Amino acid sequence: MTDTDQKLDYSKTLYLPETDFPMRAGLPQKEPELVARWREMDLYKKLRASAAGREKFVLHDGPPYANGNIHIGHALNKILKDVITRSFQMRGYDSNYVPGWDCHGLPIEWKIEEENYRAKGKAKPDLKQPDAMIEFRKECRAYAEKWIKIQGDEFKRLGIVGDFDNPYLTMNFHAESRIAGELLKIAMSGQLYRGSKPIMWSVVERTALAEAEVEYHDYESDTIWVPFPVVRKDAPGARLESGAAYRDAIVRQNADETGTLGELQGASIVIWTTTPWTIPGNRAIAYSPKVAYGLYKVTAAENDFGPKPGTKLIFADALADEAFKKAKLEYIRLQDVSADDLAEITCGHPLRDLGYDFPVPLLAGDHVTDDAGTGFVHTAPSHGREDFDAWTSMVRELEARGIDTRIPFPVDDAGFYTADAPGFEGGRVMDDNGKKGDANDRVIKALIERNMLFARGRLKHQYPHSWRSKKPIIFRNTPQWFVYMDKDLADGSTLRTRALKAIDDTRFVPAAGQNRLRAMIEQRPDWVLSRQRAWGVPICVFADEQGNVLQDEAVNKRILEAFDAEGADAWFAEGARERFLGGRSNEPWTQVMDILDVWFDSGSTHTFTLEDRPDLKWPADVYLEGSDQHRGWFHSSLLESAATRGRAPYDTVVTHGFTMDEKGQKMSKSLGNVVAPQDVMKDAGADILRLWVMTTDYWEDQRLGKTIIQTNVDAYRKLRNTIRWMLGTLAHDEGEEIAYANLPELEKLMLHRLTEIDKIVREGYDAFEFKKIARALIDFANIELSAFYFDIRKDALYCDAPSSLRRRSALAVIRKIFDCMVLWLAPMLPFTTEEAWLSRQPDAVSVHLEQFPAIPADWRNDALDEKWVKIRKVRSVVTGALEIERKDKRIGSSLEAAPTVYIADAELMKVLEGQDFEETCITSHISVISGVGPDGAFRLPEVAGVAVEPKLAEGVKCARSWRVTKDVGSDPAYPDVSARDAAALRELAALGRLA
């Protein structure tokens, strides 16, 4: 041996991993560089070009609202959409993502009023003036444009790729024209009507609200128990009179001590309400035939006001005791009061001397229970949906009995009592700041003065609030524009039946979403479209005094052409009425100035996005939003499309839950538990956030916080290191393909595993089960690769000669594993996979322009898999035995061991025949013997019939591979290495690869 040979550095003779792909990801710095690269190369455009001619797959983006920085819910939502879009693009589809924004509506209008007027002490302009209205709308438009740009950049920072240069916006002129066109289709088909119903109303914001714009918070209400005196008991079908005739009847009845009332003479029915201010709107009392009622008599009273001894009252039996205790009264029960009795009773209003001199009939109602209150429901059809429904369902019967069924308007848009609340005009239910007005106090005072208050109290309960102003709302009867849910549409269907059929035809993920949406459609009232605001698409119709809509296609055409050219501002411009009506402007048509509910805007996005863009298609394959959108975007899109096209605009609906903190609490600034996506990206990177989304049960509510983020950082680090090791190892790959038949068993096993995972990946992406994919890939990387295959093959990869089939086969298979892993992960972790792909192929354009790998069917080998399941069970016993040896410091590494393995099962012995089992177990030598093994041998209870006796390997440690063998020094030219390593060194020397 020469002096040069003696100084040979064996570490330089090994095929050790070499890569510039860093162990420390540095995602917060690297990711913005990749975002800039994608922008400069126009990755979106390249994706479209590469997919030209393919079958389209369209996920239609539910529009976020353009009024603030994105939050964690936005991040979750957009990441899910991006993963779906990318996964279909990489599986042979033209999967084009077009982002969109909801731009109209009260939140922006509210913000403009706050920032541009209230904060500056300026008065809001008079929006009845055309110039002021259009200028105000321009301010709203500019505000939305600002936030669209900010949110767009934040979405791109998350790794989202889409047509951000040409998003859809509900405030684009063409979009406004199409939204108006959808409204006019509904109007022309007779589905639009003007009606009067009690709706949710925000006094603070001066507008009607939809269900989706309301949230519930604790609220303390005044509660009152009010007696309504029984004044008549009529024979079935008897006609009642109002006004003077009614007053005469009261006088006659009160004068008749025997009369037709019998024991009910002089009694009162007691109602209970949490809204005393609605008493002026009372027109009836509801009862239930299923509830047991009784007539009670007061025997003693402690209160200064209210019932005195001898007073007779009617209550639900289950609630009488509680009510009498509340009023501090003693009582006796006189008799039953039957449902038949109640059906024939008419009461007087407790404030009838103030002008409420009309009969108050009793109505049977399914909504009445004896769970709380009195068993009777104060019915004010102006102020409650159930009250309204109960009243209107009895209109014909009530009119036949001589009752005026007109529904009053006791409260105006500012919360003030009107002339329809005689005696209380000018009183206010709620002020501009959402505070209680004096209405409750005035009503209660009037009741006390007339000895018509049984008891009073306060109740803390959940009450509806506007989710924008966070202030309580009221229910008030107002004229609004509605779409019929149950009108025959001339084909035997109604909007409700069309929508229900569409739900049946739609795939829901998770499946429970179908029942949820179905229940909402089954129960919902007519669709109220109108809002009394300024920023939005107008209800661009003309109507007569009766609310009949002008149906003139020429007028409609002028409206839509103007909107397309000028935007919806054209409706508010000076002379708009004359312009659009043309030759009919002298007719008595009134221009409707209400604004469309923004849910109609977003529900119409499928028209000007899916239908009007040639790079998309209608209907969408998928709509994906939070579970709250069953009552929001899913709902309004379904109704709009069913009304105009007879089916849903989507084939599949996917829903996700909401993000809570680590304790499962709702995130809020006041609790200090908000996790902002911007902070996560700054500290850890967007791919960490994306990995969290991929590994969580997004269908349910998820949790996020520092500990969970760190868990994902740790999982990411292991995954990254697996990719890094493959990149380093493949630095020595020359791209040689090895025929499948020539591959060793272990390589064939890994290819079989790729076939299994390929199935999981493709089925998972189809089913939107991303956690299943992520779990499979992470486990494959950590358990199958790092802790098994790579661990076993490191010796061959590092130490074998260049010509070694084992080494070359391993490289060929690792190349395939790398490609599969990176491509399968690309939709989930776009930054990391792009970095890895370009590290492996510097001349490549982008990993995102690639397709998922095609896995040959003949790689599947179930028999081999079953065989290696058994081999790995035996290996687990060896590994367990050596772990104890290592723990007790009898060996330093498994290469110092030469265990004896005893196999009691003859079939299992056959499995191990011909196996290089010492390599599989990463030991220098191993003996496999048929038998039970000594009593002291190591065993695992879950692997029966296998025992391991650990022993030290005999021989000398190879200076190059560190294996302990008896052939170290067998080649005199390399006296300190094994024969295998000496042969490798000779081959390397012949190739001139030894320094």
Solvent accessible surface area in square Angstrom, and as a share of the most:
residue,aa,sasa,rsa
1,M,99,0.44
2,T,82,0.47
3,D,102,0.53
4,T,101,0.59
5,D,57,0.30
6,Q,119,0.53
7,K,169,0.72
8,L,35,0.17
9,D,67,0.35
10,Y,30,0.11
11,S,58,0.38
12,K,152,0.64
13,T,8,0.04
14,L,36,0.18
15,Y,23,0.09
16,L,67,0.33
17,P,49,0.31
18,E,108,0.49
19,T,42,0.24
20,D,143,0.74
21,F,3,0.01
22,P,57,0.36
23,M,105,0.47
24,R,212,0.77
25,A,20,0.15
26,G,35,0.34
27,L,4,0.02
28,P,30,0.19
29,Q,122,0.54
30,K,62,0.26
31,E,0,0.00
32,P,55,0.35
33,E,103,0.46
34,L,8,0.04
35,V,24,0.14
36,A,26,0.20
37,R,73,0.27
38,W,15,0.05
39,R,156,0.57
40,E,139,0.62
41,M,32,0.14
42,D,63,0.32
43,L,1,0.01
44,Y,37,0.14
45,K,137,0.58
46,K,80,0.34
47,L,14,0.07
48,R,40,0.15
49,A,72,0.56
50,S,50,0.32
51,A,0,0.00
52,A,77,0.60
53,G,86,0.83
54,R,61,0.22
55,E,120,0.54
56,K,60,0.25
57,F,14,0.06
58,V,1,0.01
59,L,6,0.03
60,H,3,0.01
61,D,0,0.00
62,G,6,0.06
63,P,20,0.12
64,P,17,0.10
65,Y,38,0.15
66,A,0,0.00
67,N,58,0.30
68,G,19,0.18
69,N,82,0.42
70,I,5,0.03
71,H,101,0.45
72,I,13,0.07
73,G,22,0.21
74,H,35,0.16
75,A,0,0.00
76,L,1,0.01
77,N,15,0.08
78,K,4,0.02
79,I,0,0.00
80,L,0,0.00
81,K,0,0.00
82,D,2,0.01
83,V,0,0.00
84,I,0,0.00
85,T,10,0.06
86,R,16,0.06
87,S,0,0.00
88,F,14,0.06
89,Q,8,0.04
90,M,3,0.01
91,R,37,0.14
92,G,34,0.32
93,Y,63,0.24
94,D,16,0.08
95,S,3,0.02
96,N,2,0.01
97,Y,3,0.01
98,V,5,0.03
99,P,1,0.01
100,G,1,0.01
101,W,4,0.01
102,D,13,0.07
103,C,0,0.00
104,H,0,0.00
105,G,6,0.05
106,L,9,0.04
107,P,14,0.09
108,I,0,0.00
109,E,1,0.01
110,W,50,0.18
111,K,71,0.30
112,I,4,0.02
113,E,12,0.05
114,E,68,0.30
115,E,72,0.32
116,N,38,0.20
117,Y,22,0.08
118,R,115,0.42
119,A,81,0.63
120,K,133,0.56
121,G,73,0.70
122,K,111,0.47
123,A,91,0.70
124,K,81,0.34
125,P,40,0.25
126,D,80,0.41
127,L,32,0.16
128,K,183,0.78
129,Q,99,0.44
130,P,32,0.20
131,D,117,0.61
132,A,23,0.18
133,M,16,0.07
134,I,34,0.17
135,E,99,0.44
136,F,1,0.00
137,R,1,0.00
138,K,108,0.46
139,E,38,0.17
140,C,0,0.00
141,R,39,0.14
142,A,57,0.45
143,Y,19,0.07
144,A,0,0.00
145,E,91,0.41
146,K,105,0.44
147,W,35,0.12
148,I,20,0.10
149,K,130,0.55
150,I,54,0.28
151,Q,1,0.01
152,G,5,0.05
153,D,62,0.32
154,E,24,0.11
155,F,0,0.00
156,K,64,0.27
157,R,44,0.16
158,L,0,0.00
159,G,1,0.01
160,I,4,0.02
161,V,22,0.12
162,G,8,0.07
163,D,8,0.04
164,F,29,0.12
165,D,131,0.68
166,N,91,0.46
167,P,26,0.16
168,Y,10,0.04
169,L,25,0.13
170,T,0,0.00
171,M,3,0.01
172,N,62,0.32
173,F,85,0.35
174,H,83,0.37
175,A,3,0.02
176,E,0,0.00
177,S,10,0.07
178,R,49,0.18
179,I,0,0.00
180,A,0,0.00
181,G,9,0.09
182,E,0,0.00
183,L,0,0.00
184,L,9,0.05
185,K,91,0.39
186,I,0,0.00
187,A,3,0.03
188,M,57,0.25
189,S,63,0.41
190,G,21,0.20
191,Q,4,0.02
192,L,11,0.06
193,Y,36,0.14
194,R,94,0.34
195,G,15,0.15
196,S,41,0.26
197,K,40,0.17
198,P,3,0.02
199,I,7,0.04
200,M,3,0.01
201,W,4,0.01
202,S,2,0.01
203,V,0,0.00
204,V,19,0.11
205,E,1,0.00
206,R,70,0.26
207,T,2,0.01
208,A,0,0.00
209,L,3,0.01
210,A,17,0.13
211,E,72,0.32
212,A,18,0.14
213,E,6,0.03
214,V,2,0.01
215,E,44,0.20
216,Y,113,0.43
217,H,72,0.32
218,D,85,0.44
219,Y,41,0.16
220,E,82,0.37
221,S,5,0.03
222,D,16,0.08
223,T,4,0.02
224,I,0,0.00
225,W,27,0.09
226,V,0,0.00
227,P,11,0.07
228,F,0,0.00
229,P,21,0.13
230,V,6,0.04
231,V,3,0.02
232,R,51,0.19
233,K,54,0.23
234,D,16,0.08
235,A,70,0.54
236,P,113,0.71
237,G,78,0.75
238,A,32,0.25
239,R,142,0.52
240,L,1,0.00
241,E,70,0.32
242,S,41,0.26
243,G,27,0.26
244,A,61,0.47
245,A,44,0.34
246,Y,2,0.01
247,R,111,0.40
248,D,75,0.39
249,A,6,0.05
250,I,11,0.06
251,V,101,0.58
252,R,152,0.56
253,Q,23,0.10
254,N,83,0.43
255,A,80,0.62
256,D,56,0.29
257,E,150,0.67
258,T,105,0.61
259,G,25,0.24
260,T,97,0.56
261,L,6,0.03
262,G,46,0.44
263,E,102,0.46
264,L,6,0.03
265,Q,36,0.16
266,G,54,0.52
267,A,0,0.00
268,S,13,0.08
269,I,0,0.00
270,V,0,0.00
271,I,0,0.00
272,W,63,0.22
273,T,11,0.06
274,T,30,0.17
275,T,31,0.18
276,P,0,0.00
277,W,19,0.06
278,T,6,0.03
279,I,0,0.00
280,P,0,0.00
281,G,0,0.00
282,N,0,0.00
283,R,28,0.10
284,A,0,0.00
285,I,0,0.00
286,A,0,0.00
287,Y,10,0.04
288,S,5,0.03
289,P,80,0.50
290,K,185,0.79
291,V,18,0.10
292,A,66,0.51
293,Y,6,0.02
294,G,0,0.00
295,L,0,0.00
296,Y,9,0.03
297,K,73,0.31
298,V,1,0.01
299,T,64,0.37
300,A,36,0.28
301,A,34,0.26
302,E,137,0.61
303,N,39,0.20
304,D,140,0.73
305,F,57,0.24
306,G,1,0.01
307,P,13,0.08
308,K,88,0.37
309,P,82,0.52
310,G,40,0.38
311,T,41,0.24
312,K,40,0.17
313,L,1,0.01
314,I,0,0.00
315,F,0,0.00
316,A,0,0.00
317,D,47,0.24
318,A,73,0.56
319,L,8,0.04
320,A,2,0.02
321,D,65,0.34
322,E,122,0.55
323,A,2,0.02
324,F,0,0.00
325,K,140,0.59
326,K,94,0.40
327,A,1,0.00
328,K,121,0.51
329,L,13,0.06
330,E,110,0.49
331,Y,67,0.25
332,I,86,0.43
333,R,101,0.37
334,L,68,0.34
335,Q,60,0.27
336,D,100,0.52
337,V,5,0.03
338,S,52,0.34
339,A,35,0.27
340,D,107,0.55
341,D,33,0.17
342,L,0,0.00
343,A,47,0.36
344,E,41,0.19
345,I,0,0.00
346,T,0,0.00
347,C,0,0.00
348,G,0,0.00
349,H,1,0.00
350,P,5,0.03
351,L,0,0.00
352,R,69,0.25
353,D,103,0.53
354,L,53,0.26
355,G,41,0.39
356,Y,1,0.00
357,D,34,0.18
358,F,37,0.16
359,P,2,0.01
360,V,0,0.00
361,P,0,0.00
362,L,6,0.03
363,L,1,0.00
364,A,54,0.42
365,G,8,0.07
366,D,146,0.76
367,H,52,0.23
368,V,6,0.04
369,T,68,0.40
370,D,52,0.27
371,D,119,0.62
372,A,63,0.49
373,G,16,0.16
374,T,1,0.00
375,G,2,0.02
376,F,5,0.02
377,V,44,0.25
378,H,13,0.06
379,T,0,0.00
380,A,1,0.01
381,P,0,0.00
382,S,0,0.00
383,H,16,0.07
384,G,15,0.14
385,R,77,0.28
386,E,102,0.46
387,D,19,0.10
388,F,22,0.09
389,D,85,0.44
390,A,13,0.10
391,W,2,0.01
392,T,50,0.29
393,S,88,0.57
394,M,45,0.20
395,V,40,0.23
396,R,216,0.79
397,E,86,0.39
398,L,0,0.00
399,E,89,0.40
400,A,67,0.52
401,R,25,0.09
402,G,16,0.15
403,I,11,0.05
404,D,91,0.47
405,T,20,0.12
406,R,138,0.51
407,I,26,0.13
408,P,1,0.00
409,F,67,0.28
410,P,1,0.01
411,V,2,0.01
412,D,46,0.24
413,D,64,0.33
414,A,13,0.10
415,G,0,0.00
416,F,72,0.30
417,Y,8,0.03
418,T,38,0.22
419,A,82,0.64
420,D,38,0.19
421,A,0,0.00
422,P,36,0.23
423,G,42,0.41
424,F,5,0.02
425,E,87,0.39
426,G,49,0.47
427,G,0,0.00
428,R,40,0.14
429,V,12,0.07
430,M,7,0.03
431,D,39,0.20
432,D,69,0.36
433,N,98,0.50
434,G,8,0.07
435,K,127,0.54
436,K,81,0.34
437,G,27,0.25
438,D,63,0.33
439,A,1,0.01
440,N,20,0.10
441,D,89,0.46
442,R,80,0.29
443,V,0,0.00
444,I,4,0.02
445,K,128,0.54
446,A,9,0.07
447,L,0,0.00
448,I,59,0.30
449,E,113,0.50
450,R,69,0.25
451,N,78,0.40
452,M,43,0.19
453,L,2,0.01
454,F,0,0.00
455,A,4,0.03
456,R,109,0.40
457,G,17,0.16
458,R,141,0.51
459,L,66,0.33
460,K,142,0.60
461,H,47,0.21
462,Q,103,0.46
463,Y,27,0.10
464,P,12,0.08
465,H,12,0.06
466,S,0,0.00
467,W,92,0.32
468,R,33,0.12
469,S,14,0.09
470,K,110,0.47
471,K,71,0.30
472,P,10,0.07
473,I,0,0.00
474,I,1,0.01
475,F,49,0.20
476,R,20,0.07
477,N,1,0.00
478,T,4,0.03
479,P,79,0.50
480,Q,2,0.01
481,W,8,0.03
482,F,3,0.01
483,V,0,0.00
484,Y,71,0.27
485,M,0,0.00
486,D,86,0.45
487,K,82,0.35
488,D,90,0.47
489,L,26,0.13
490,A,103,0.80
491,D,91,0.47
492,G,68,0.65
493,S,22,0.14
494,T,22,0.13
495,L,1,0.00
496,R,38,0.14
497,T,70,0.41
498,R,46,0.17
499,A,0,0.00
500,L,29,0.14
501,K,130,0.55
502,A,6,0.05
503,I,2,0.01
504,D,83,0.43
505,D,98,0.51
506,T,10,0.06
507,R,108,0.40
508,F,16,0.07
509,V,14,0.08
510,P,37,0.23
511,A,79,0.61
512,A,72,0.56
513,G,5,0.05
514,Q,51,0.23
515,N,105,0.54
516,R,103,0.38
517,L,0,0.00
518,R,61,0.22
519,A,39,0.30
520,M,50,0.22
521,I,0,0.00
522,E,85,0.38
523,Q,147,0.65
524,R,44,0.16
525,P,59,0.37
526,D,26,0.13
527,W,12,0.04
528,V,17,0.10
529,L,0,0.00
530,S,0,0.00
531,R,13,0.05
532,Q,55,0.24
533,R,34,0.12
534,A,1,0.01
535,W,1,0.00
536,G,0,0.00
537,V,0,0.00
538,P,0,0.00
539,I,0,0.00
540,C,0,0.00
541,V,4,0.02
542,F,3,0.01
543,A,2,0.02
544,D,30,0.16
545,E,151,0.68
546,Q,134,0.60
547,G,8,0.08
548,N,85,0.43
549,V,24,0.14
550,L,14,0.07
551,Q,93,0.41
552,D,25,0.13
553,E,115,0.52
554,A,54,0.42
555,V,3,0.01
556,N,11,0.06
557,K,126,0.53
558,R,87,0.32
559,I,1,0.00
560,L,49,0.24
561,E,95,0.42
562,A,5,0.04
563,F,0,0.00
564,D,66,0.34
565,A,75,0.58
566,E,75,0.34
567,G,0,0.00
568,A,0,0.00
569,D,24,0.12
570,A,4,0.03
571,W,1,0.00
572,F,8,0.03
573,A,34,0.27
574,E,143,0.64
575,G,36,0.35
576,A,5,0.04
577,R,57,0.21
578,E,94,0.42
579,R,112,0.41
580,F,0,0.00
581,L,0,0.00
582,G,29,0.28
583,G,77,0.74
584,R,77,0.28
585,S,32,0.21
586,N,134,0.69
587,E,56,0.25
588,P,118,0.74
589,W,42,0.15
590,T,88,0.51
591,Q,28,0.12
592,V,14,0.08
593,M,95,0.42
594,D,31,0.16
595,I,4,0.02
596,L,1,0.01
597,D,2,0.01
598,V,15,0.09
599,W,43,0.15
600,F,0,0.00
601,D,1,0.00
602,S,1,0.01
603,G,0,0.00
604,S,0,0.00
605,T,1,0.00
606,H,1,0.00
607,T,0,0.00
608,F,14,0.06
609,T,0,0.00
610,L,3,0.01
611,E,68,0.31
612,D,58,0.30
613,R,46,0.17
614,P,127,0.80
615,D,43,0.22
616,L,11,0.06
617,K,65,0.28
618,W,67,0.23
619,P,27,0.17
620,A,0,0.00
621,D,27,0.14
622,V,2,0.01
623,Y,0,0.00
624,L,0,0.00
625,E,18,0.08
626,G,6,0.05
627,S,22,0.14
628,D,48,0.25
629,Q,33,0.15
630,H,3,0.02
631,R,86,0.31
632,G,2,0.02
633,W,6,0.02
634,F,0,0.00
635,H,13,0.06
636,S,5,0.03
637,S,1,0.01
638,L,1,0.00
639,L,0,0.00
640,E,0,0.00
641,S,0,0.00
642,A,0,0.00
643,A,6,0.05
644,T,34,0.20
645,R,60,0.22
646,G,35,0.34
647,R,90,0.33
648,A,3,0.02
649,P,0,0.00
650,Y,2,0.01
651,D,59,0.31
652,T,10,0.06
653,V,1,0.00
654,V,0,0.00
655,T,6,0.03
656,H,11,0.05
657,G,4,0.03
658,F,90,0.38
659,T,14,0.08
660,M,39,0.18
661,D,14,0.07
662,E,58,0.26
663,K,163,0.69
664,G,30,0.29
665,Q,91,0.41
666,K,149,0.63
667,M,27,0.12
668,S,36,0.23
669,K,185,0.78
670,S,110,0.71
671,L,109,0.54
672,G,67,0.65
673,N,27,0.14
674,V,73,0.42
675,V,23,0.13
676,A,29,0.22
677,P,0,0.00
678,Q,54,0.24
679,D,79,0.41
680,V,7,0.04
681,M,9,0.04
682,K,154,0.65
683,D,112,0.58
684,A,19,0.15
685,G,0,0.00
686,A,0,0.00
687,D,0,0.00
688,I,4,0.02
689,L,1,0.01
690,R,0,0.00
691,L,2,0.01
692,W,8,0.03
693,V,0,0.00
694,M,0,0.00
695,T,32,0.19
696,T,20,0.12
697,D,78,0.40
698,Y,7,0.03
699,W,78,0.27
700,E,113,0.51
701,D,77,0.40
702,Q,5,0.02
703,R,124,0.45
704,L,0,0.00
705,G,8,0.08
706,K,178,0.76
707,T,93,0.54
708,I,45,0.23
709,I,32,0.16
710,Q,91,0.40
711,T,82,0.48
712,N,11,0.06
713,V,29,0.17
714,D,54,0.28
715,A,27,0.21
716,Y,9,0.03
717,R,113,0.41
718,K,121,0.51
719,L,3,0.01
720,R,3,0.01
721,N,52,0.26
722,T,4,0.02
723,I,1,0.01
724,R,71,0.26
725,W,37,0.13
726,M,0,0.00
727,L,9,0.05
728,G,0,0.00
729,T,3,0.02
730,L,4,0.02
731,A,56,0.44
732,H,37,0.17
733,D,24,0.12
734,E,143,0.64
735,G,43,0.41
736,E,71,0.32
737,E,116,0.52
738,I,22,0.11
739,A,59,0.46
740,Y,60,0.23
741,A,83,0.65
742,N,87,0.45
743,L,14,0.07
744,P,36,0.23
745,E,59,0.27
746,L,8,0.04
747,E,0,0.00
748,K,40,0.17
749,L,4,0.02
750,M,0,0.00
751,L,2,0.01
752,H,0,0.00
753,R,44,0.16
754,L,0,0.00
755,T,15,0.09
756,E,42,0.19
757,I,0,0.00
758,D,18,0.10
759,K,113,0.48
760,I,58,0.29
761,V,0,0.00
762,R,73,0.26
763,E,91,0.41
764,G,1,0.01
765,Y,0,0.00
766,D,66,0.34
767,A,31,0.24
768,F,3,0.01
769,E,53,0.24
770,F,1,0.00
771,K,80,0.34
772,K,111,0.47
773,I,0,0.00
774,A,1,0.01
775,R,115,0.42
776,A,18,0.14
777,L,0,0.00
778,I,6,0.03
779,D,48,0.25
780,F,1,0.01
781,A,0,0.00
782,N,39,0.20
783,I,96,0.49
784,E,24,0.11
785,L,0,0.00
786,S,45,0.29
787,A,59,0.46
788,F,2,0.01
789,Y,0,0.00
790,F,3,0.01
791,D,53,0.28
792,I,4,0.02
793,R,8,0.03
794,K,68,0.29
795,D,24,0.13
796,A,0,0.00
797,L,4,0.02
798,Y,36,0.14
799,C,6,0.04
800,D,6,0.03
801,A,16,0.13
802,P,19,0.12
803,S,67,0.43
804,S,22,0.14
805,L,78,0.39
806,R,63,0.23
807,R,13,0.05
808,R,68,0.25
809,S,0,0.00
810,A,0,0.00
811,L,11,0.05
812,A,3,0.02
813,V,2,0.01
814,I,0,0.00
815,R,25,0.09
816,K,47,0.20
817,I,0,0.00
818,F,0,0.00
819,D,40,0.21
820,C,3,0.02
821,M,0,0.00
822,V,0,0.00
823,L,10,0.05
824,W,0,0.00
825,L,3,0.01
826,A,0,0.00
827,P,0,0.00
828,M,1,0.01
829,L,1,0.01
830,P,0,0.00
831,F,1,0.00
832,T,2,0.01
833,T,0,0.00
834,E,0,0.00
835,E,17,0.08
836,A,0,0.00
837,W,13,0.04
838,L,32,0.16
839,S,45,0.29
840,R,63,0.23
841,Q,70,0.31
842,P,106,0.67
843,D,143,0.74
844,A,21,0.17
845,V,74,0.42
846,S,1,0.01
847,V,0,0.00
848,H,4,0.02
849,L,42,0.21
850,E,62,0.28
851,Q,66,0.29
852,F,12,0.05
853,P,25,0.16
854,A,94,0.73
855,I,32,0.16
856,P,55,0.34
857,A,93,0.72
858,D,99,0.51
859,W,25,0.09
860,R,117,0.43
861,N,46,0.23
862,D,69,0.36
863,A,74,0.58
864,L,15,0.07
865,D,32,0.17
866,E,110,0.49
867,K,54,0.23
868,W,7,0.02
869,V,73,0.42
870,K,95,0.40
871,I,0,0.00
872,R,63,0.23
873,K,105,0.44
874,V,0,0.00
875,R,33,0.12
876,S,46,0.30
877,V,0,0.00
878,V,0,0.00
879,T,63,0.37
880,G,19,0.19
881,A,2,0.01
882,L,4,0.02
883,E,87,0.39
884,I,75,0.38
885,E,21,0.10
886,R,83,0.30
887,K,160,0.68
888,D,71,0.37
889,K,178,0.75
890,R,129,0.47
891,I,11,0.06
892,G,51,0.49
893,S,48,0.31
894,S,18,0.12
895,L,31,0.15
896,E,61,0.27
897,A,1,0.01
898,A,13,0.10
899,P,0,0.00
900,T,6,0.04
901,V,0,0.00
902,Y,32,0.12
903,I,0,0.00
904,A,53,0.41
905,D,69,0.36
906,A,71,0.55
907,E,110,0.49
908,L,23,0.11
909,M,43,0.19
910,K,125,0.53
911,V,21,0.12
912,L,11,0.06
913,E,120,0.54
914,G,89,0.85
915,Q,38,0.17
916,D,72,0.37
917,F,7,0.03
918,E,48,0.21
919,E,13,0.06
920,T,7,0.04
921,C,9,0.05
922,I,36,0.18
923,T,0,0.00
924,S,9,0.06
925,H,97,0.43
926,I,17,0.09
927,S,39,0.25
928,V,47,0.27
929,I,79,0.40
930,S,76,0.49
931,G,25,0.24
932,V,107,0.61
933,G,21,0.20
934,P,56,0.35
935,D,143,0.74
936,G,78,0.75
937,A,12,0.09
938,F,45,0.19
939,R,95,0.35
940,L,38,0.19
941,P,129,0.81
942,E,126,0.56
943,V,13,0.08
944,A,90,0.70
945,G,36,0.35
946,V,2,0.01
947,A,0,0.00
948,V,0,0.00
949,E,52,0.23
950,P,43,0.27
951,K,101,0.43
952,L,112,0.56
953,A,17,0.13
954,E,120,0.54
955,G,45,0.44
956,V,91,0.52
957,K,112,0.47
958,C,0,0.00
959,A,45,0.35
960,R,7,0.02
961,S,11,0.07
962,W,159,0.56
963,R,29,0.11
964,V,18,0.10
965,T,27,0.16
966,K,162,0.69
967,D,54,0.28
968,V,25,0.15
969,G,30,0.29
970,S,70,0.45
971,D,23,0.12
972,P,111,0.70
973,A,34,0.26
974,Y,21,0.08
975,P,68,0.43
976,D,61,0.31
977,V,0,0.00
978,S,6,0.04
979,A,42,0.33
980,R,66,0.24
981,D,0,0.00
982,A,1,0.01
983,A,58,0.45
984,A,1,0.00
985,L,0,0.00
986,R,123,0.45
987,E,50,0.22
988,L,6,0.03
989,A,48,0.37
990,A,90,0.70
991,L,96,0.48
992,G,64,0.61
993,R,114,0.42
994,L,43,0.21
995,A,120,0.93
